[in-house]
Amino acid sequence: MDSHKTYSIEEALRAQTALRTMAGLEPETFPVQAFVGMISDEIEHLRTQGHSDEKIAATIAANSDIQISAGEIAAYYATPEQRRAPRD
């Protein structure tokens, strides 16, 4: 096995969508806390580049059907330590 394989998010989502369809499952959804946790790496990089949470929220809204506020980004942002915490 090749443990160094990588896949883009687009490919992973296509595969997951096909499997959920095959299983008769609805599309997966995420609460806002989980979504912000998933994009916290990107938020961290954008903040270090000087982008505000307002700009990040506006970019998300302009490029998806996701409506999120700067306050939600601030409230649910996962710090690097939280993102790398060991799972039980």
Buried (B, 14 or more C-beta within 10 A) or exposed (E): EEEEEEEEEEEEEEEEEEEEEEEEEEEEEEEBEEBBBEBBEEBBEBBEEEBEBEEBBBEBEEEEEEEBEBEBBEEBBBEEEEEEEEEE
